[in-house]
């Protein structure tokens, strides 16, 4: 690792001594650069945090206004010199405010991509391929079996089920940050104009997205509604709520779950999901391999997920590659932030 670039592994995660900063650190540090606001990447207690304005705002919503000693917003494409390193943030396409971190000195360019996806998303800026010498990539879905469906087709499945079962409420499990807002925006893009009902865990973050100018249409609180009268309606809730007592007050609910893991039918069956929706906020195998090639990198470092398969592919493509054994970063099922609203069960990134 040390010979590959100017980053090193520490107990807190990736650290750049030349700029004296850590990337998405797992423990409190003096200066943290945060790629996005999911809780396995964005933690409280750092001396100073540098991130996009949106990420800082979402961290404040989730962690409280005093989540760090200091905050410094950096716009996409703006360059900041930290020590001998030029740092800039660029869209990652994962969720609102998510960023890749580009780092450069006189000898090389290193890009830490954070979590990312390549499919268009109406709720955030699209992924921007960056030329670099060393590319650090996730591998959440880093196996050839993972080929995500077109989101339009998956939303079509949801709307077809709603038409087929007008006497049943459709409860869509979706993580409260990023996925929930994306599903709502995709429904609107598909022409769905009826009210969409929100579990209390979704309300503050969804209100923030709307305040940022993202068109989400008529949204209503489940807490202010009579659940028994929501037959034929679409309700967005944390995945954990699908098996909770909360869900049993709806008329004959259809349990749906929007996740890349729904490609694995056994997972859907284990969760009791009647309507699996393969909608992911992470790149699939084709997206991962395409992105690595587009960077033109000489070396790829692979973080959490199926690192070995992607490393094997990269080496076969003539690219030096090795896994980064970073602990503490999870997949879409990893996160359980503090409940917001009506006794929210755990929800994830």
N, C-alpha and C positions, 0 to 999 in steps of 0.2 A: 504493500500500500504506500509506504513512504517513498519508494522509488517511482511510483506511478504518477504522483502529483504532489502538490504542496499541502494536501490534507492528511491528517493522521487520525487514527482511531483512539478514543479515550473512553473512560467509563461513562461519560456523558453523551458519547456519540462522535460524529465527525467534527474535527477541530482544525482551524487554520491558524497556525502560530504567526504567520507573516501578517495576518490581518487581525489577530487576536479576537476571533469570533467562532462560535459553534453553530452548526446547522441543525435545526429541529432538535435541540438537546433534550435528553431524557431526564436530566437533573438541572437544578438551578445553576446558571453560569453568569459571568459578568456581562457578556454580550451575546445575544442569540439572534440569528437570522431565521425567520420562520417562513416556511413555504406556504402553509395554509392552516386554517383554524380548526381542523379536526383534532380531537383531544389526544390522539397518539402522536401528534406532531407539535401541538401548541399547548404548552404547560405554563402554569403560573410560577412566579418566584424569581424570575431572571432580573439581573440588574438593569438591563436595557434590552428592548426588543425592536428589531428592524423588520418591517414587513410592508405589504401594500396597505393602503388606507382601509380597504374593506376587511382585510384580515384582522387588523388591529381593532376595528369596530366590532367584528364578530367575537373576537376574544374577550372584549369588554362585556358583551352581552352574556357570554357563557361563563366567564370567570370572575367578573366584577371589574369595576373601573381601575382598581389598584392592582391589576394582575402582574405588573412589572414596575421596577423603579423608574424607568423612563421608556418612552415610545417614540419611534422615528418612522414616519411613513415614507415610502419610496415608490414613486410612480413607475409603471412599466416603461422600460427603456432608459430611465434616468440612471446615470452612473455616479457612484460614490466611491471615493478612495478611502480604504481602511488599511492603514499601514502601507505596505507595498502592493496591495491587491486592489484592483478596480472591480467593484461589485455592481451588478445591475440585475433587475428583476424582469421576468418575461412571462407571458401567459402560459399556464399549464393546462387549461381546459378542464380542470378537475371540479371546481366549484367557484363561486363568486370570490374574487380576490386571490385565487391560488396562483402560485408563481414558481417558475424555475429560477434558480440562482446561478447566474453566470459570473465566474471569477476568472480574472486574468492578471498575470504578471508579464514580465518581458519575455518569458520563455514559453508559456503555454496558456491555454484556455481550458478551464474545467467547468462543466455544467452539472449541477445537482438538480434533477428534474422534480423531486418530490413525488407526489402521486399525480398521474395525468391520464387523460384519455384523448383519442383522436376524433371521436365522433362529434358532430356539431351539437351544441347545447345552447338553447336560447337564454339561459340564465347566467352565462359567463363568457369571457373572451376566449376565442379558440386557441388551442395549442400552437405555439410558434417554434418550429424547428430551428435549432441553433447550431451553427458549425462550431466544433470544438475538438480538442485533442483527447480529452478524457470525458466520458459521459457516464453519469451515475443514474441508473434506472431502477425503478421498482420492478417487481415481477409477481404481483398479486395473482394474475392469471397467466403465468409464464409456462404454460403447457400447450402443445399444439391442439389439444382437444377443445380449448376455450376459443370459440369463434362466436362473438356476440351477435345476436340478431339485430336487425334494423329496429330502432326504437319505434318508428312509425308502425311497424307490423305489430309490435307488442302492445302499443296503445290501442291499435285496432282490435286486438283480442279482448282487451278490457271493455271497450265500448260495445263489442258484439255480445259479450256476456251480459252486460247491463241491459241491452235490448231483449235478450233471450229470457232473462229473469227479472222482469220489472217489479216483482213483489219482494225482491231480496235486496238488502243493502250490500254494497260492495266495499269492503274494508281493504284498503291498499296499504300494506306495510311498507314504509319507506323511511330511511334515516332522516332525522330532523334537520340536518344541515346539508344542503346540496341536493340530495335525492328527492326529498319531498317537494321542493320548489321546482325542480326539473320536471317531475311527473305532472305537476299542475300546469306548467308552461307548455308541455307537450300535449296535454289534453286540450288546452286552449288553441294550440296550433292546428289540432285535428278538427276544430270547429265546435268543440263542446262548450256551450254557453251557460249551462245550468249552474246553480251554486255548487261549490265544492266545500265539504265540511271538514274541519280541522280538529284533531285531538289537541288538547291544551299544550302538549309538548312542542307543537309545531308553530304556535301562534307568534311568539316574539321574533323568531328568526324569519318567518315568512313575512311578517310586517316589515322587517328590515329590508328584505329583498324588494318588496313593493315600493318602499321609500326610495330605493335606489333606481327606480324607474322601470323595473321589470314587470311586464303586464301579466297579472295573475287572475284578473277578473273578480267575480263575486265570490268572496270567501266568507264562510260562516263558522262560528264556534259550535262544536258539539255540546259543550257545556251549557250553552244557552238554547239548546234545541231539545225537542222530545225525541229521543232515539227511536222509540217505537213507531214514529211516523216518518222515518227516513227510508222507507222501502223505495228501491229504485235509485237511490242517491249514491254518490261516490264519497267516501270518507277516507282521508289520509291520516294514518296513525303510525306510531312506532311499531316495528315488527313484534316486539314483546307484547303489545296490546292485543294481538290477534288471538292469543291463548289466555288472555286475562279475563276476569269477571266483567271488566268494562265492556267487552265485545258482545256479551250475551244479551244485552238489552236492545240490540238491533234486531229487526225482523229477518230471521233466517239468513244470517250474514254469509256472504261469499268471502273467503279468506284469500287475498291475493298478496303477493310479495314481489317488490321490484328490486332485483339484485342480479348481478352477474352469476352468483352461485346457483341461481335457478336453472342454469344450464345442466346442473347435476340433479337429475330427477329424484335420486334417493334423498337428497337434502330437502327437496320440496315435500316428499312423503313424510319424512321424519318430523317436519314442522307442521304437518297437517295443512299444507297449502293446497287449496283447490285450484287456484288460478296462478301458476308461476309466470312471472313476467321477467324476461331476461333483459334487464335494463341496468347497465353498469356505469359507474363513474371512473372506472379504470380501463386502461388499454387491454385489449385481448391479445392473443399471440401474434396475429397479423399486425396489430398496431405497435406492439413492442419491437418486433423485428424491423418493421418499416422505419420506425423512428430512429433506431440505432444506425441504420444505413444512411438515413438522411443527414445525420449529424456529421458524417464523414470521420468519426472518431477513430483514433488508433487503438484506444483501449476503452473497454466498458467495465464498469464495476456494478454489480447487481446486488440490490438490497433485498428487503423482505419479500417473501413469496417463494415461488418455485425457481430459486436462483440457479440450481445446477443445470436444469434443462436449457435455460437461456444462455448460460455460460458455454455449454456444449455447442449450441447453435452458433454463437458468436465465433468461437474458435474455428468451427468448420467453415465460417465465412471469411477467415483470415484476419479476424480482429482479436487482439489480445484481450482476455477476459478473466475475471475472477470474482467470486462471491464476496460480499461484505457481510460478515456475520454480526449484523446489528440486531440486538435484542430490544424489545419494548415497542416495536412498531407492528401494528396489527393489520388485518384485512378489514373488510367491511363489517365484520361482526365483532370488532374488538372493543368498541368504545361504549362506556356507560356513564355519561355525564350526569350531573345533578338534575333531578326532575324539574321541569318547568310546567306549571299549570296544574292539571287535574290528576295528581297522583300518578304521574307518567312512569310506566315501567322503563327499564333500560332500553336505550336506543343507541345506534351505532353510526360509524362513519362509512 
